Every structure is written in C-alpha cells, then in structure tokens.
Amino acid sequence: MPVLLALLLAVVTLLGCPAPELLPPTPLVDLVDPTIGTGGFAFRYGATFLGAAVPHGLMKVGPDTTGPYGELRFLHTSGSYADDPTVLCFSHFHLHGTGVPEGGVVALMPTTRFDAGERSVAGYAATRIDEVAKAGRYAVRLLEPDIHVALAATYHAALHTLTFPDSTSDATVVLDLSRTLTGGSVDDASLGIDGARVQGRLHTSGSLSPPGGYQVFFVIETDAPFSALTWSEGSEATPSAIASGTGVGAALSFGARDHDAPVHLRVALSLVDAEGAQLNLDNELPVADQGAIDEQARAAWATLLDRVRVTGGTPGRERVEAVMLASALYRSFLMPTVESDVDGRWRGPDGAIRTAAGFRMMTDMSLWDTYRTVHPLYALLAPESARDAALSIVAFTEAAGFAPLWTMATGDAAVMIGSPSEIVLADALARRAITVDDVAPAWPILRGNALDPAEPPHGRGGRANVLAYEERGGYVPSPLRGPVSGTLEYNQADLALARLADAMGAAADADHLRARAQGWRQLFDPSTGFLRGKDGNGDVVIADQEFAPEQFSDDYVEADAWQSNFPYDDVPGIVAAFGSADAALERITELLDHTVEHWQGLDQASETFGMQPPPFHWQGNEVDLHVPFLAFDLGDRQLGARFVRWAMTEEYGPGPTGIPGNDDGGALSSWWALASFGLNPVPGGDQWILGAPLFDRVELDLGSRTLTITATGDVAGAPATFTLDGASIDGPRLSHVELAGASSLDVARE
C-alpha cells in the first residue's frame, strides 16, 4: 500500500470518519482525445480524422475546414486541420492518417441565409467554436449564425442534429454533391427527392482512388417535411424533385425554427447500390435518437478499449500517458473500413457484387503502412479484426487475380511498393487469426505472382518487378523504382510467402523464397556500412563521392540510407553484414545519437516545423519503425530502452501535434500502443520482441484469458529480467502462442 494512502487511512480511522472511497480508474474509452494528431505541419502532420465514427466504420462524418493555408492538400488529407478556424461543410466519407486527400463527399452545411445564387457549401462557411470530440461523436458550434451541430455514427450511417438559433425564419441545409477534398472530382451525380427523403449517387475520383474511381450511394431522411430547390451545372435552382449531371446539389428548407426544435438528418452510405444505402439506414439508424446513437457508438469503442487496463507510468504524467494510450488504440481502429453492407454484399474490383459469408469485407487498407504494426496489434487484441482484414485480402485477390497494395473503396489504389498483402496474410496465419483453409484460395495466385516466369493474366499487383528481382538472386536492380527499398520489401514478402508455402506443403517453394529473401545482403556496402542501389551488373549506381546517407535519393522510397539500413527479420544477416552484433549496435547507437542531435537543433516553435523529413531515424514514417526494438534483438537492452523511450516521449505527445507524421491508418499509433506494453511485432510471422513497458501494470483481455504485464523498477530503465508465468526466460523474443497463452509477464526494469 502506498505510504501516503496508508497515512490517510490511519488519520481518518483515528478521527472516527469513514475511509475515502477509492474510485476505479477511468475507462480508456472516456480518455480518448480525437484531436491528437489533427495538427502539425508537412511531414509532421498527423492527418488524424476528426469527427464521428465507430471501429472500422465506413461512415466517417466530420468537418472539412479551411484557414490560413486554405485547403492545402498535405494539411487536409482527412478533412479537418487543427489550426483552421472555419468549417466549410460536414462530409461523410473520410480516411484516417493518409498522406494525400481522398473523399469529403456528400457534403452538408446548415445555414439561415440561403441564397439561390450560391450553391456551394463553401459559400456558407462559418467559424467553429466550442468543439467537442469523443470516441464515436462530435459536436461544434458554428458562430455565424450560431448553429449547433452534433454528429453521431454507426457503421454505415450518421445522425446530424442541427439546432438553429431562436427566431430562425428559414432553417436550410445545403447538399453539395460536387464537393470533394482537394484533388478530387465528381464527374457524375444524381439525386431524387421523395417526401422527407433524398436518395442519390455520385461517381468520384481522388488522389487515392482506384483506376476509374468509384461510386458512392446515399440516402438522407429527415424527421420533418421540407421544401427543396435542386440544381445541376448550368441550370437554375428550381423546385424539381430530381437533378443529375455535374454540379448537382439541393437546398432543403425547414422553415421557421427555434432552439427547442432541432432538425435531424439521418444519412447512410453504400459502396454497393441504392438499395444497400437504404438497407443500411433502416437497420442501423431507424430513428433519430442522438443520445442512443451516442451511447451505441461509445459502447462499440468500449468493447475494444475495455480489453486494455493500465496503471502507473511516468511519475507526474500517468494520466497524460493513459490518454495517449487510449487515443492511440482508438486511432488504430479507424481504418481499415467495413465495405460490405449490413446484408454482407460488397462490390469487387471487377464491378461484380458478391456476399461476404462469415466475415466483414474490409477496404481502405493502407497495407504497406499497416502490415508492420496494425495487423499484429489486431491479432493480439482483436483477432476478429485481424481475421476480417485477412479474409478481405483473400476475397479481393480472388476477384482481382492479384494481391492488392492499398485497397481503397471498391478497388486497389496501387500505392507504395512491395507485396504487403502476403505479409498480412502470413502474420494472421502465424498468429492464428485465420486457418490454412482460409488462405488456401489465394495461394495459387500469390504463388504465381511471385514465382511464375509467365505473366499472370491479371498482372502481378505489387510483384511487378519480380522477374528482374529473381534474375538478380533477390535484389531489385536500378533503374527500377527504389532498388534498396524495393529489395527490402520483396525480401520481407518472400519470407512471409515462404511461411505460407510451408503451410501449403510447398517445401521447394518455401526454400527458394527463403533463399531469395536474403538478397538484401548483396546491396550492403562494407566500405560505408549502408545498403546501396545496384544495377543489373552489380555496380552501385550512385558514385562514392556523391553518396550521402542522410540525403533522399532514387535508391530509396520515402527514405534515405540511414532509414533503410536494416531488414525486418534477418538478424543473422545483419550480424554477418556488419561483421558482428557489436558493430551493428554501434551503427544503431550512431543513428540514435545523430537523431537526438538533429532533433535538439530544430526550431520546434516554428510554424513550419516539419517542413523537411528528418535525415536520420524517422519515427513519423514506417520504414524504420522497427529499428529501436532491433537493439533488443541484437542484445543491447540499454540501447533499445533508450531508443524506444526517446521516440515515445519526444516524438509523441498530447494535443494536435502529438503524432510525428501521417498516422497512415493507425500505423504510428499502433507502434506507440504496443511499445507502451513493452512489445514490438516481427510482421509476417509469430514473433514478438520484448522491451521495457511504460506502464507498471497492463492487463490485456485476450479472449478466454487475461494477460497481465507488470513492470518494476525505473520507468525509463532497461529490462533486466523477464518472467513468463513464473518461469525465467531469456528474451528478447516470444512466439505469439507463448505470449497470448500466458497469464503473466513480469519485467524487472533496471
């Protein structure tokens, strides 16, 4: 018992007073702060979605804003930016954490001053004040003319509660079907009005859209009658019940209103068809009950976040760190998105409509980012999410004939490099979120794309460069894109595919893939200690006198040599390349020292802090997220603890600038959450690297059992010993079965 508490109990006992009530800790769901990561600048912009959503919800409804930088695309990828004072509209389709904007469609804006000559929602922009954001709900007051907007969400639907000022003579909601986030467009749309209902569709293309764009179907129902004006490009606003073409919109007028008579709009989306949108609305949001939907959304988040309970942390920062953990877990489940409607139907990349049986079809999977942290986190805490994501990849692969790179809406945006789908599938299989039978339908396609010399009929997806890679024995030759980065990604995918080959009984394929996965070793330059791009003849393509490891070049993708120097899962190869584990650790120490020195030399108070990507360790991107924990793998626990804790405390924090870069579908957030438990995954397999937990006690509900992780000693200290269910273990690795099957993991920190 803490000393102060013991003294307090003794005093009240002597005075004859009842002992004070010891309140339980606040549930994590009530500590979520959705504004974390909504700010920052350029490469330090978190791109966090702000608005109302449930875990994996297709419906992400929130404000799209503007301010000093206008709608600058790299600050508005999720719609809202923290420093913007002005709300342009509330739209219904957003992503989370991405580096480029997408969506922002089916835009609504309330007003008391509708002008038939102003048809864009942006013409009714208003200053936002009194903003409230919680897990699953969002509310804001619009200063001009004092309209209060409350939003709540289900998986496919949203409720708008619009409270107008007293004596409003013409409460109007403007619907703009031509509006998108910066860089997007709507080339065709239509709407029809029937009583108190608006139904329609639009075809949109944006910065992350699959080739040809995609369709969004919607339905809006109100709790009161309205009169309407509709329009399209080049036409006048008329009381017609239909409109189609480009520039389509409507003004819904609810007449006189006061504070006691809010307007309710129920909005549902579908990526399948109009019937799906209506079915989603009828099933998920049949009535306009703001309180009930708020509580329903909170309960959906609590179902996930209540699986984690923590106590302790850095003295004086315990609550801040609990808020950061709660918010990190929240962000980890904003994407991927449930694509299938309530009846299970989903529209595939070929346009055909299928039905998901026994799983929820997911899209918006930023796989290059999320394979590293998000999917292993799911396998540990939410295996149902890991299973849905993996089966969605299998279903997409069957429909498309290739494994996706970055699923977006009903197709593949084909963003980034490598073949991350294979890593996610192997990870889910190794961590027992799926079975061999689940992944078997995709195996022939995955194998063919990676190993067959003949071009598959539907292309190879992310394996487009595999023939040149195969010819060079496992490295991507220049001038193909990012030869070093491409090699590391293909090597990691080969390791994952080898594990799938093992499961399928394809031993020869597995052996070949494992050998090919060591191809990165051919790119290691002993004279500099870095991986460097080579051409097909094995010659470096950047001359020694021009090579600068802290500069971005064509050898790398979203990285430089410092950030591309270590593969994920080849510790023996790292030791061999550097000559010893100590030599590799010296390079990691050098990396950390350079990183800290560079960080301390930055003007963090500058408005443009983050304009340039960091030249050394880049915690704000995914390429080298694993390197701080690699020090544990190489045997230096002190270095690992110092590196991890520096990244957790210096790069992350509370508030809008609290994420060091685009969260990329929760990738950075999942890293922080797992690191706070003292864990880091080796993606594509079943391994966890053990580090030093941030919290003194972590309870993880893992289905039929609870795993309790306790940590003693200095919160900033390195782990000295590990004890699993009372038995001492060496570390630094545990298999997923060992970790998830245990009841206790005790870590003694130095």
C-alpha positions in Angstrom: 0.0 0.0 0.0 1.4 3.4 -0.9 2.7 5.3 2.2 0.5 8.4 1.7 -2.6 6.3 1.4 -1.7 4.3 4.5 -1.2 7.5 6.5 -4.5 8.9 5.2 -6.4 5.8 6.2 -4.8 5.9 9.7 -5.8 9.5 10.2 -9.5 9.0 9.2 -9.6 5.9 11.4 -8.4 7.9 14.5 -10.9 10.7 13.8 -13.7 8.2 13.5 -14.5 9.2 10.0 -15.3 6.8 7.2 -12.5 5.9 4.8 -12.5 7.8 1.5 -13.9 6.0 -1.5 -11.2 4.6 -3.8 -12.6 5.3 -7.2 -11.8 2.9 -10.1 -9.6 4.1 -12.9 -11.3 5.9 -15.7 -12.1 3.5 -18.6 -9.9 4.1 -21.6 -12.9 4.9 -23.8 -13.5 8.0 -21.8 -9.9 9.2 -22.1 -9.9 9.2 -25.9 -8.9 12.5 -27.4 -9.6 12.5 -31.2 -7.9 15.9 -31.6 -4.4 14.3 -31.1 -2.7 14.3 -34.5 -5.1 16.8 -36.2 -2.3 19.3 -36.4 1.4 19.5 -37.2 2.9 20.7 -40.4 4.0 19.0 -43.6 6.0 15.8 -42.6 4.8 16.1 -39.0 1.1 16.4 -39.9 -0.7 13.5 -38.2 -3.7 13.6 -40.6 -6.0 12.2 -37.9 -9.6 12.0 -38.8 -11.8 14.3 -36.7 -15.5 13.5 -36.4 -17.8 10.7 -35.6 -17.0 7.1 -36.4 -17.3 3.6 -34.9 -14.5 1.0 -35.1 -13.9 0.2 -38.8 -16.9 2.3 -39.8 -17.5 3.2 -43.4 -19.2 6.2 -42.1 -16.7 8.8 -41.0 -18.6 12.0 -40.8 -16.9 15.2 -39.8 -16.0 18.8 -40.7 -14.0 19.8 -43.6 -12.2 23.1 -42.8 -10.1 25.9 -44.1 -7.8 28.5 -42.6 -4.5 30.3 -43.0 -3.2 27.8 -45.5 -6.5 27.4 -47.4 -7.2 23.8 -48.2 -3.6 22.9 -48.7 -3.6 19.3 -49.7 -0.9 18.0 -47.4 -2.7 19.5 -44.4 -6.2 18.4 -45.2 -6.0 14.8 -46.1 -8.6 13.8 -43.6 -10.8 16.9 -44.0 -10.0 18.9 -40.9 -6.9 20.7 -39.8 -6.4 21.8 -36.1 -5.4 25.4 -36.8 -8.3 26.1 -39.2 -11.0 28.4 -37.7 -13.5 27.8 -40.5 -15.9 24.9 -41.3 -16.7 24.6 -44.9 -19.1 21.7 -44.6 -19.7 18.3 -43.0 -19.0 15.4 -45.3 -19.5 11.7 -45.0 -16.5 9.8 -46.4 -13.0 10.3 -45.0 -9.8 8.3 -44.5 -7.6 8.4 -41.5 -3.9 9.4 -41.3 -3.2 9.3 -45.1 -0.6 11.4 -46.8 -2.9 12.5 -49.6 -6.6 13.6 -49.5 -9.5 11.4 -50.5 -13.2 11.6 -50.1 -15.0 14.5 -48.5 -18.2 13.7 -50.5 -21.9 14.0 -49.8 -21.3 17.4 -48.2 -23.9 19.1 -46.0 -23.9 22.6 -44.4 -26.7 24.2 -42.3 -27.4 27.9 -42.8 -30.1 30.5 -42.1 -29.2 32.7 -45.1 -29.6 30.5 -48.2 -29.1 32.4 -51.5 -30.2 30.5 -54.6 -27.2 32.1 -56.4 -24.7 30.4 -54.1 -24.8 26.7 -54.5 -21.5 25.5 -53.0 -21.5 24.5 -49.3 -18.3 26.6 -49.0 -20.4 29.7 -49.6 -21.9 29.1 -46.2 -18.7 28.6 -44.3 -18.7 29.5 -40.6 -16.3 29.9 -37.7 -16.1 26.9 -35.4 -16.1 27.3 -31.6 -17.0 25.1 -28.6 -15.8 21.9 -30.3 -16.3 18.6 -28.5 -14.8 15.4 -29.8 -15.2 12.0 -28.1 -15.0 8.4 -29.2 -17.8 8.0 -31.6 -19.3 11.5 -31.5 -18.5 15.1 -32.4 -20.2 18.4 -31.8 -19.4 22.0 -32.7 -21.0 25.4 -32.6 -20.9 27.5 -35.8 -20.5 31.1 -34.8 -22.3 32.6 -37.8 -25.2 32.3 -37.3 -24.9 30.4 -34.0 -25.9 26.9 -35.2 -25.0 23.9 -33.1 -24.1 20.7 -35.0 -24.0 17.3 -33.2 -22.8 14.2 -35.2 -23.0 10.5 -34.3 -22.2 7.5 -36.4 -22.9 3.8 -36.9 -21.0 1.6 -39.3 -22.8 2.9 -42.4 -24.9 5.8 -41.2 -24.7 9.2 -39.4 -27.1 11.3 -37.4 -26.9 15.1 -37.7 -28.7 17.1 -35.0 -28.9 20.7 -36.1 -30.0 23.3 -33.6 -30.8 26.7 -35.1 -31.0 30.0 -33.2 -34.3 31.2 -31.9 -36.5 33.1 -34.4 -34.8 31.5 -37.4 -37.2 32.1 -40.4 -35.6 29.8 -42.9 -33.6 26.9 -41.5 -31.9 25.4 -44.5 -29.5 22.5 -45.2 -27.4 22.8 -48.4 -26.5 19.5 -50.0 -23.5 19.7 -52.4 -22.7 16.6 -54.5 -19.8 18.2 -56.4 -17.8 18.8 -53.3 -14.6 16.7 -52.6 -11.4 17.2 -50.7 -8.6 18.9 -52.6 -7.5 17.0 -55.6 -10.8 15.1 -56.1 -13.6 15.5 -58.5 -17.1 14.3 -59.1 -17.8 13.6 -62.8 -21.4 12.4 -62.5 -24.1 12.6 -59.8 -27.8 12.4 -59.3 -30.4 12.9 -56.6 -34.1 12.4 -56.2 -36.5 13.7 -53.5 -39.5 11.8 -52.3 -41.3 13.4 -49.3 -38.8 13.8 -46.5 -36.2 11.6 -48.2 -33.3 12.3 -50.6 -31.6 9.5 -52.4 -28.8 9.7 -54.8 -25.4 8.6 -56.0 -22.1 10.1 -57.3 -19.0 8.9 -59.1 -15.8 10.3 -57.7 -12.1 10.1 -58.2 -9.4 11.4 -55.8 -5.8 11.2 -55.0 -6.0 7.6 -53.7 -8.9 6.3 -55.9 -8.5 3.1 -57.8 -8.3 3.4 -61.6 -11.7 4.7 -62.8 -12.8 6.0 -59.5 -15.8 4.6 -57.5 -19.4 5.2 -56.8 -21.0 6.3 -53.5 -24.7 5.8 -52.9 -26.5 7.7 -50.2 -29.9 8.2 -48.6 -30.9 11.1 -46.4 -34.1 11.0 -44.3 -35.4 13.8 -42.1 -37.8 14.0 -39.2 -39.7 16.9 -40.6 -41.0 17.9 -44.0 -39.1 20.4 -46.1 -39.3 22.3 -49.3 -36.5 21.9 -51.8 -34.7 23.6 -54.6 -32.4 21.4 -56.8 -29.8 22.2 -59.5 -27.0 20.9 -61.7 -24.3 22.6 -63.7 -25.6 25.3 -65.9 -29.2 25.1 -64.6 -31.2 27.4 -62.3 -32.3 26.3 -58.9 -35.8 25.0 -59.3 -38.3 23.1 -57.1 -37.7 20.0 -59.3 -37.6 16.7 -57.4 -34.6 15.4 -59.4 -31.2 16.6 -60.6 -28.4 14.9 -62.4 -25.1 15.5 -64.2 -22.3 17.6 -62.7 -22.5 20.4 -60.1 -25.6 18.7 -58.6 -27.0 19.9 -55.3 -30.1 20.9 -53.3 -31.3 23.2 -50.6 -33.6 21.6 -48.0 -35.7 24.3 -46.3 -37.3 23.5 -43.0 -38.8 26.9 -42.5 -39.1 28.6 -39.1 -37.2 27.0 -36.3 -36.0 27.8 -32.8 -33.7 26.3 -30.2 -36.2 23.8 -29.0 -36.9 22.4 -32.4 -33.7 20.9 -33.9 -33.6 19.4 -37.4 -32.5 15.7 -37.6 -30.9 14.2 -40.7 -30.3 10.5 -40.9 -27.7 9.7 -43.6 -26.5 6.3 -44.8 -23.9 5.3 -47.4 -23.2 2.2 -49.5 -20.5 1.4 -52.0 -22.8 -1.3 -53.5 -26.0 0.3 -54.6 -29.0 2.5 -53.6 -30.8 -0.4 -52.1 -27.8 -1.1 -49.9 -27.8 2.5 -48.6 -31.5 2.3 -47.7 -31.0 -1.1 -46.0 -28.1 0.3 -44.0 -30.1 3.2 -42.8 -33.2 1.1 -41.9 -31.1 -1.4 -40.0 -28.6 0.9 -38.2 -30.4 4.2 -37.8 -34.2 3.7 -38.0 -34.9 6.7 -35.6 -33.3 10.0 -34.8 -32.2 9.5 -31.2 -29.0 11.4 -30.6 -28.4 10.1 -27.1 -29.0 6.5 -28.0 -26.7 6.6 -31.0 -24.0 8.4 -29.0 -24.2 5.7 -26.4 -24.2 3.0 -29.0 -21.0 4.4 -30.6 -19.4 4.7 -27.2 -20.2 1.1 -26.4 -18.7 -0.1 -29.7 -15.4 1.7 -28.8 -15.6 0.4 -25.2 -15.9 -3.2 -26.5 -12.4 -2.8 -27.8 -10.7 -0.4 -25.4 -12.0 -2.1 -22.3 -9.8 -5.1 -23.3 -6.9 -2.9 -22.0 -6.4 -1.6 -18.5 -3.2 0.1 -17.3 -1.9 1.7 -14.1 1.3 3.6 -13.4 3.6 5.3 -15.9 6.0 8.1 -15.7 5.6 9.9 -12.4 3.6 13.1 -12.9 2.5 12.0 -16.4 0.3 9.0 -15.6 -3.0 10.5 -16.8 -1.4 12.1 -19.9 0.1 8.7 -20.9 -3.2 7.0 -20.3 -4.9 9.5 -22.6 -2.2 8.9 -25.2 -2.7 5.1 -25.0 -6.5 5.4 -25.2 -6.2 7.7 -28.2 -3.6 5.5 -29.9 -5.8 2.5 -29.6 -8.8 4.5 -30.9 -6.9 5.6 -34.0 -5.7 2.1 -34.6 -9.2 1.0 -35.4 -10.4 3.9 -37.5 -9.2 2.0 -40.6 -9.5 -0.4 -42.4 -13.1 0.2 -43.2 -16.0 -2.2 -43.4 -17.0 -2.1 -47.1 -19.8 -4.7 -47.0 -23.4 -3.6 -46.4 -25.5 -4.9 -43.5 -26.5 -7.8 -45.7 -22.9 -8.7 -46.5 -22.9 -7.6 -50.1 -19.8 -5.8 -51.5 -18.7 -4.6 -54.9 -15.4 -6.0 -56.1 -12.7 -4.5 -58.2 -14.2 -6.1 -61.2 -17.6 -4.4 -60.6 -19.3 -7.6 -59.6 -21.4 -7.7 -56.4 -20.6 -10.6 -54.0 -21.6 -11.5 -50.5 -19.2 -11.9 -47.6 -20.0 -15.0 -45.7 -18.7 -15.3 -42.1 -16.6 -12.1 -42.2 -16.9 -8.4 -42.9 -15.4 -7.3 -46.2 -12.9 -4.5 -45.5 -11.4 -1.9 -47.7 -9.2 1.3 -47.2 -6.3 -0.9 -46.1 -3.0 1.0 -46.2 -1.2 -2.2 -46.3 2.4 -1.0 -46.8 2.0 1.0 -43.6 -0.2 -1.2 -41.6 1.4 -4.6 -42.0 4.2 -3.5 -39.6 2.1 -2.7 -36.5 -1.7 -2.5 -37.0 -2.4 -6.1 -38.1 -0.2 -7.7 -35.4 -2.0 -5.5 -32.8 -5.3 -6.8 -34.1 -4.1 -10.4 -33.8 -3.3 -9.8 -30.2 -6.2 -7.6 -29.0 -8.9 -8.0 -31.7 -8.4 -11.2 -33.6 -11.8 -10.7 -35.2 -10.4 -7.6 -36.9 -7.3 -9.5 -38.0 -9.5 -12.2 -39.5 -11.8 -9.8 -41.3 -8.8 -7.9 -42.8 -7.1 -11.1 -43.9 -10.2 -12.7 -45.4 -10.9 -9.4 -47.2 -7.4 -9.7 -48.8 -8.2 -13.3 -49.8 -11.5 -12.3 -51.3 -10.1 -9.3 -53.2 -7.2 -11.4 -54.5 -9.7 -14.0 -55.9 -11.8 -11.3 -57.5 -8.9 -9.3 -59.0 -6.4 -12.0 -59.8 -3.6 -10.3 -57.9 -3.0 -9.3 -54.3 -3.8 -5.6 -53.5 -1.3 -3.0 -52.5 -3.6 -0.4 -51.0 -7.3 -1.2 -51.2 -9.5 1.9 -51.5 -13.3 1.9 -51.8 -14.0 -0.9 -54.3 -10.6 -1.2 -55.9 -6.8 -1.0 -55.4 -5.1 2.4 -55.4 -1.8 0.5 -56.0 0.1 2.9 -53.8 3.6 2.2 -52.5 5.9 -0.8 -53.2 6.4 -4.4 -52.4 3.7 -7.0 -51.8 2.4 -6.3 -48.3 -0.8 -8.4 -48.6 1.4 -11.5 -48.3 2.9 -10.3 -45.1 -0.6 -9.5 -43.6 -1.8 -13.0 -44.5 1.2 -14.8 -43.2 1.0 -12.7 -40.0 -2.7 -13.6 -39.5 -2.0 -17.3 -40.1 1.1 -17.4 -37.8 -0.8 -15.6 -35.0 -3.8 -18.0 -35.5 -6.4 -15.3 -36.6 -7.1 -17.4 -39.7 -6.5 -21.0 -40.8 -4.8 -22.7 -43.7 -8.1 -23.3 -45.3 -9.0 -19.6 -45.1 -5.9 -18.6 -47.0 -5.8 -21.5 -49.5 -8.0 -19.9 -52.2 -5.4 -17.1 -52.6 -2.3 -19.3 -52.5 -2.2 -20.2 -56.3 -2.5 -16.5 -57.2 0.1 -15.4 -54.7 2.5 -18.1 -55.7 2.1 -17.4 -59.4 2.6 -13.7 -59.0 5.8 -14.2 -57.0 7.3 -17.2 -58.8 5.9 -17.9 -62.3 8.1 -16.6 -65.2 5.0 -16.2 -67.4 3.0 -13.1 -66.8 -0.3 -13.9 -65.0 -3.5 -12.9 -66.9 -4.4 -10.1 -64.4 -0.8 -8.9 -63.8 1.3 -9.3 -60.7 0.0 -6.5 -58.5 2.8 -5.4 -56.2 5.1 -8.1 -57.7 5.5 -6.2 -61.0 9.4 -6.2 -60.7 9.7 -9.8 -59.6 11.4 -11.2 -62.8 14.3 -8.7 -62.6 14.4 -9.4 -58.8 14.5 -13.1 -59.4 17.2 -12.8 -62.1 19.5 -10.9 -59.6 19.0 -13.5 -56.9 16.8 -11.4 -54.6 17.5 -7.7 -55.2 15.7 -5.1 -57.3 18.1 -3.6 -59.8 18.3 0.0 -60.7 16.7 1.8 -62.6 13.6 0.1 -61.3 11.9 2.2 -58.6 13.7 2.4 -55.3 16.1 -0.5 -55.7 17.1 -0.7 -52.0 13.6 -0.1 -50.6 12.1 -2.4 -53.2 14.5 -5.1 -52.3 13.8 -4.9 -48.6 10.0 -5.1 -49.2 10.3 -8.0 -51.6 12.6 -9.8 -49.2 10.1 -9.3 -46.3 7.3 -10.5 -48.6 9.3 -13.5 -49.6 9.8 -14.5 -46.0 6.1 -14.2 -45.4 5.2 -16.2 -48.6 7.7 -18.9 -47.6 5.7 -19.3 -44.4 2.5 -19.6 -46.4 4.3 -22.1 -48.7 5.2 -24.2 -45.6 1.6 -24.2 -44.6 0.5 -25.3 -48.1 3.1 -28.1 -48.1 5.1 -26.5 -50.9 8.6 -27.1 -49.4 10.6 -26.4 -52.5 8.8 -23.0 -53.0 9.5 -22.2 -49.3 13.2 -23.0 -49.7 13.5 -20.9 -52.8 11.7 -17.9 -51.2 13.8 -18.0 -48.1 17.0 -18.0 -50.1 15.8 -15.2 -52.3 14.8 -13.2 -49.2 18.5 -12.8 -48.3 19.0 -10.7 -51.5 19.4 -7.5 -49.5 22.8 -8.7 -48.4 24.1 -8.2 -52.0 23.4 -4.4 -51.6 25.3 -4.0 -48.4 28.4 -1.9 -48.9 31.1 -2.7 -46.4 33.1 0.4 -47.1 30.2 2.7 -46.0 28.2 0.3 -43.9 25.0 1.1 -45.8 22.7 -0.5 -48.3 23.1 1.0 -51.8 21.3 0.5 -55.0 23.0 -1.5 -57.7 22.3 -2.1 -61.4 21.9 -5.4 -63.1 25.6 -5.9 -63.3 26.0 -5.5 -59.6 27.6 -2.0 -59.7 26.5 0.8 -57.4 24.5 3.5 -59.3 25.4 6.5 -57.1 29.2 7.1 -57.1 31.0 7.0 -53.8 31.8 10.7 -54.0 28.1 11.6 -54.4 26.7 9.1 -51.9 25.3 10.9 -48.7 23.4 8.6 -46.4 21.3 11.4 -44.9 20.0 12.5 -48.3 17.0 11.2 -50.1 17.9 9.6 -53.5 16.4 7.3 -56.2 17.9 4.3 -54.3 15.1 4.6 -51.7 11.4 5.2 -51.4 10.3 7.7 -48.8 13.6 7.2 -47.0 17.3 7.7 -47.1 20.2 5.2 -46.4 20.1 5.7 -42.6 16.4 4.8 -42.6 16.9 1.8 -45.0 19.8 0.0 -43.4 18.2 -2.9 -41.6 15.8 -5.6 -42.8 13.0 -6.6 -40.5 13.7 -10.2 -39.8 17.2 -11.2 -40.7 19.3 -10.8 -37.5 21.9 -13.3 -38.6 22.3 -11.5 -41.9 22.7 -8.1 -40.1 25.4 -9.6 -37.9 27.2 -11.1 -40.9 26.9 -7.9 -42.9 28.3 -5.7 -40.2 30.8 -8.3 -39.0 29.4 -8.7 -35.5 26.4 -7.8 -33.4 28.5 -5.1 -31.7 29.3 -3.5 -35.0 25.6 -3.4 -35.9 24.8 -1.9 -32.5 27.4 0.7 -33.0 25.6 1.8 -36.1 22.3 1.9 -34.3 23.9 3.9 -31.5 25.3 6.3 -34.1 21.8 6.6 -35.6 20.3 7.5 -32.3 23.0 10.0 -31.4 22.6 11.7 -34.8 18.8 11.7 -34.4 18.9 13.3 -31.0 21.4 15.9 -32.0 19.4 16.8 -35.1 16.2 17.0 -33.0 17.8 19.3 -30.5 18.9 21.6 -33.3 15.4 22.1 -34.7 13.3 25.2 -34.0 10.2 23.3 -32.8 8.4 26.6 -32.1 8.5 27.5 -35.8 5.2 27.5 -37.6 6.8 25.4 -40.3 8.4 22.8 -38.0 8.3 19.6 -40.0 8.7 21.1 -43.4 11.6 18.7 -44.2 11.7 14.9 -43.4 14.3 14.0 -40.8 17.6 12.7 -42.2 18.2 10.1 -39.5 15.6 8.0 -37.7 12.2 8.8 -39.0 9.6 7.9 -36.4 6.9 9.7 -38.5 7.1 7.1 -41.2 7.1 3.3 -41.3 10.4 2.4 -43.0 12.4 2.2 -39.8 9.8 1.9 -37.1 11.4 -1.4 -36.1 14.9 -0.2 -35.6 14.6 1.0 -31.9 13.5 -2.6 -31.0 16.2 -4.1 -33.2 18.7 -3.1 -30.5 16.9 -5.6 -28.1 17.1 -8.3 -30.8 20.9 -7.7 -31.1 21.5 -8.0 -27.4 21.7 -4.4 -26.1 18.8 -3.8 -23.8 20.1 -0.4 -22.6 20.3 0.9 -26.1 16.9 -0.5 -27.0 15.2 1.0 -23.9 16.8 4.4 -24.5 15.9 4.5 -28.2 12.3 3.3 -27.7 11.7 5.7 -24.8 13.2 8.6 -26.6 10.9 8.0 -29.6 7.8 7.6 -27.3 8.3 10.7 -25.2 10.0 13.1 -27.7 8.2 12.3 -30.9 4.7 11.7 -29.4 2.6 13.7 -27.0 -0.9 15.1 -26.2 -2.5 17.7 -28.4 -2.9 18.3 -32.1 0.8 17.9 -32.8 1.1 14.7 -30.8 1.9 12.3 -33.7 5.2 12.7 -35.5 3.8 12.2 -39.0 0.9 10.8 -41.0 -0.7 8.1 -38.9 -1.2 6.1 -42.0 -4.2 4.1 -41.0 -3.1 3.8 -37.4 0.4 2.5 -38.1 2.2 5.0 -35.8 -0.5 4.8 -33.1 -0.3 1.0 -33.0 3.5 1.2 -32.6 3.1 3.5 -29.6 0.4 1.4 -28.0 2.4 -1.8 -28.4 5.6 -0.1 -27.2 3.8 1.1 -24.1 3.2 -2.6 -23.3 6.9 -3.4 -23.9 6.1 -5.2 -27.2 7.0 -4.9 -30.9 5.9 -7.4 -33.6 8.0 -9.0 -36.2 5.5 -8.8 -39.1 4.7 -11.7 -41.3 5.4 -14.3 -38.6 4.6 -15.2 -35.0 7.3 -13.4 -33.1 7.1 -10.5 -30.5 10.2 -8.6 -29.4 10.2 -7.9 -25.7 11.2 -4.4 -24.3 10.5 -2.3 -21.3 6.8 -1.5 -20.6 5.9 2.1 -20.0 3.1 1.3 -17.5 3.6 -0.5 -14.2 0.7 -2.8 -14.9 -1.0 -3.7 -18.1 -4.0 -6.1 -18.3 -4.9 -7.4 -21.8 -8.1 -9.4 -22.2 -7.2 -12.0 -24.8 -10.4 -13.9 -25.3 -10.5 -16.7 -22.7 -7.7 -15.3 -20.6 -6.2 -12.1 -19.3 -2.5 -11.5 -19.8 -1.1 -9.3 -17.0 2.2 -7.5 -17.8 3.9 -6.0 -14.8 7.0 -3.8 -14.7 9.1 -2.9 -11.7 12.0 -0.5 -11.3 12.8 2.7 -13.0 10.2 3.6 -15.6 13.0 4.7 -18.0 15.2 1.7 -17.3 16.1 -1.2 -19.5 14.6 -4.7 -18.9 16.9 -6.7 -16.7 14.8 -9.9 -16.4 11.7 -11.4 -17.9 9.5 -13.9 -16.2 6.6 -15.7 -18.0 4.1 -17.5 -15.8 6.7 -17.7 -13.1 9.5 -19.1 -15.2 12.5 -17.0 -16.1 13.0 -16.5 -19.9 15.9 -15.0 -21.7 14.1 -12.9 -24.3 14.1 -10.9 -26.3 11.6 -12.9 -28.3 8.4 -14.8 -27.6 6.1 -16.5 -30.1 2.5 -15.3 -30.3 1.3 -18.6 -28.9 3.6 -18.2 -25.9 2.6 -14.6 -25.3 -1.2 -14.9 -25.9 -1.3 -18.2 -24.0 0.3 -16.8 -20.8 -1.3 -15.3 -17.8 1.6 -13.2 -16.6 4.7 -11.5 -18.0 6.8 -9.8 -15.3 9.6 -7.4 -16.4 12.2 -6.1 -13.9 13.5 -2.7 -15.1 16.9 -1.6 -14.1 
